Amino acid sequence: MSEQTIDFDKNSPVGGKQYDTLIAKALPGYDIMHLMALAYLRSQLSEKADLLIVGAGTGMELIKFAEGNSQWKMLGVDPSVNMLSIAQEKINHSGLSERVQLFQGYTQDLPTDSVYDAATAILVMHFIPDDGSKLTFLQSISQRLESSASFILVDVFGEKGSDELEKIISVLHCFWEETGISAEKRVELIESFHKGVYPIPEARVWELLQQAGFGNIIRFYTGLWVGGWVATKI
């Protein structure tokens, strides 16, 4: 693909150790987003369930979801060695290694004979260009889910260059200033957005989800430029 993609081991705008602190400041409602995702999963899943966490990163979802239910088992998938090393430290520290496993790579690298009761892809797909790669990404998740399984997708969304998104970005600058992000880092974040983040309008999100085999789509979260959707594997 011709577009630039962000590699969290090589050209990330945020170092692994800094990621957790900065992301909580940069994304409005970051903690609430995960709490709402957990609430949705608890409303849909039984006490025992297998979850696929795509883009596990430093382990935010893994820890929160594992602590939210004492019997769920999870597989966290991520291509970043650095991110997963941080996640593994958290898993070990929390005593969750028997229920939470990690896989370094991509969802399409996973065997298709293992299927899951639910999956999440939180703050992942907006790093993937919409050149067929977003659809392939969603299909790789759908193929590894049970029928009627729940799926949670959270991403930066909107149309780049549109008046609406530009107004939201102007609000974000002020929001980031209020949360204590330095002027230099604010510039870096916007540069990274323009170079390596590929948001799409909500209508396109729905279209791709449906093409990948999902239905019953509902937007459950909005934080300025971040949207969260829940869907069901048909």
Secondary structure as UniProt FT lines:
FT   TURN            8..11
FT   HELIX           16..26
FT   TURN            28..29
FT   HELIX           30..44
FT   STRAND          50..54
FT   TURN            57..58
FT   HELIX           60..68
FT   STRAND          73..78
FT   HELIX           81..93
FT   TURN            94..95
FT   TURN            97..99
FT   STRAND          100..104
FT   HELIX           107..109
FT   TURN            112..113
FT   STRAND          116..122
FT   HELIX           125..127
FT   TURN            130..132
FT   HELIX           133..142
FT   TURN            143..144
FT   STRAND          145..156
FT   TURN            160..161
FT   HELIX           163..178
FT   TURN            179..180
FT   HELIX           183..196
FT   HELIX           202..211
FT   TURN            212..213
FT   STRAND          214..223
FT   TURN            224..225
FT   STRAND          226..233
//
